Amino acid sequence: MNSRALLVSIALVCASSTGIAQANDTTSAQNVPSYHYGMPLHVGKVIALNEPTTLDCEVITATMKYIDSQSGQPAEIAYRKLSDACSYQN
């Protein structure tokens, strides 16, 4: 009986730590505005393209850092796309 309670406790700790790790990933993406269809982008120069690595073909949230061509200031936008893994799968 004690071993069963121990296993349940370990499972709960693992589940809660996984939830915390996922929550940390989403808070960083919330500060970046999300692209929507038809949104005007004034991209003068792309600085960086970032996306989470995954081995599965799935829709992910990527970010683009760029220089705004109108203001000359750095900007960042989040957008949804298929992961690069989709290029390598049939």
RODO-2510 file (C-alpha; in nm, 4 decimals, decimal comma):
residues 90
     n   res          X          Y          Z
     1     m     0,0000     0,0000     0,0000
     2     n     0,2837     0,2394     0,0797
     3     s     0,4492     0,1777    -0,2564
     4     r     0,1252     0,2639    -0,4352
     5     a     0,0962     0,5932    -0,2454
     6     l     0,4589     0,6685    -0,3297
     7     l     0,4012     0,6028    -0,7010
     8     v     0,0925     0,8254    -0,7031
     9     s     0,2899     1,1013    -0,5291
    10     i     0,5718     1,0789    -0,7821
    11     a     0,3238     1,0892    -1,0707
    12     l     0,1600     1,4032    -0,9297
    13     v     0,4952     1,5771    -0,8827
    14     c     0,5971     1,4934    -1,2405
    15     a     0,2655     1,6181    -1,3782
    16     s     0,2831     1,9450    -1,1850
    17     s     0,6436     2,0155    -1,2887
    18     t     0,5502     1,9517    -1,6524
    19     g     0,2650     2,2008    -1,6232
    20     i     0,4971     2,4626    -1,4754
    21     a     0,7497     2,4133    -1,7566
    22     q     0,4783     2,4564    -2,0199
    23     a     0,3412     2,7630    -1,8429
    24     n     0,6849     2,9261    -1,8565
    25     d     0,7017     2,8735    -2,2335
    26     t     0,3669     3,0407    -2,2966
    27     t     0,4351     3,3502    -2,0852
    28     s     0,7311     3,4527    -2,3002
    29     a     0,5194     3,4255    -2,6160
    30     q     0,2398     3,6372    -2,4637
    31     n     0,4570     3,9507    -2,4660
    32     v     0,5013     3,9275    -2,8440
    33     p     0,2093     4,0402    -3,0634
    34     s     0,0584     3,7662    -3,2797
    35     y     0,0261     3,8030    -3,6554
    36     h    -0,3217     3,7906    -3,8045
    37     y    -0,4151     3,7682    -4,1715
    38     g    -0,3943     4,1034    -4,3462
    39     m    -0,1877     4,2667    -4,0722
    40     p     0,0497     4,5204    -4,2311
    41     l     0,4140     4,4384    -4,1625
    42     h     0,6851     4,6877    -4,2453
    43     v     0,9856     4,4566    -4,2469
    44     g     1,3033     4,6356    -4,3448
    45     k     1,5435     4,3620    -4,2370
    46     v     1,4933     4,0263    -4,0660
    47     i     1,7217     3,9862    -3,7660
    48     a     1,6212     3,6388    -3,6433
    49     l     1,3685     3,3612    -3,6973
    50     n     1,3088     3,1386    -3,3931
    51     e     1,0933     2,8304    -3,3511
    52     p     1,0758     2,5448    -3,1030
    53     t     1,2462     2,2253    -3,2154
    54     t     1,0232     1,9238    -3,2577
    55     l     1,0536     1,5879    -3,4284
    56     d     0,6814     1,5786    -3,5054
    57     c     0,5054     1,7433    -3,7963
    58     e     0,2761     1,9894    -3,6170
    59     v     0,1664     2,3522    -3,6042
    60     i     0,3998     2,5587    -3,3869
    61     t     0,4348     2,9214    -3,2806
    62     a     0,7454     3,0842    -3,4265
    63     t     0,8781     3,4364    -3,3768
    64     m     1,0447     3,6802    -3,6123
    65     k     1,2631     3,9689    -3,4968
    66     y     1,3028     4,2432    -3,7549
    67     i     1,3768     4,6112    -3,8131
    68     d     1,0616     4,8104    -3,8895
    69     s     1,1130     4,9904    -4,2214
    70     q     0,8993     5,2889    -4,1172
    71     s     1,0285     5,3570    -3,7659
    72     g     1,3725     5,1971    -3,7895
    73     q     1,3084     5,0334    -3,4506
    74     p     1,3460     4,6614    -3,3729
    75     a     1,0158     4,4732    -3,3573
    76     e     0,9014     4,1161    -3,3001
    77     i     0,5986     3,9185    -3,4150
    78     a     0,4732     3,5665    -3,3376
    79     y     0,3121     3,3543    -3,6064
    80     r     0,1828     2,9999    -3,6538
    81     k     0,3472     2,7632    -3,9017
    82     l     0,4163     2,3985    -3,9725
    83     s     0,7335     2,2756    -3,8057
    84     d     1,0419     2,2013    -4,0132
    85     a     0,9904     1,8323    -3,9355
    86     c     0,7035     1,8360    -4,1882
    87     s     0,9574     1,8882    -4,4685
    88     y     1,1271     1,5590    -4,3887
    89     q     0,8211     1,3373    -4,3395
    90     n     0,6033     1,1755    -4,6055
***
